[in-house]
């Protein structure tokens, strides 16, 4: 059974940094895209960042480009999201995904 578990959320002040980490276990093959979505109350879910499994192509949404960086380990079992210069609009629940499998989310709250 595949498990996806996020960690690293919390309360930070605007302008600070935070790192989210995600561990994937129970998967035999590596051929799944990895990344992070987020959803704020009353808003639609947004793809924040992703890594394509076969090309290694990296995507960051326009709202986080230049501030956030997604990365993975060589075994495709860990995917991190480095969040720099956070702003109150980054407040959301952040969900890690590995292919069709998702974690339960970790809350990030940015105070102004």
Secondary structure, DSSP 8 states (H G I E B T S, - for coil): --EEEEE--EEEETT--EEEEEEEES-S---S-EEEEEE-TTS--EEEEEE-TTT--EEE-TTTTTTEEEEE-TTSSEEEEEE-S--GGG-EEEEEEETTEE---EEEEEE-
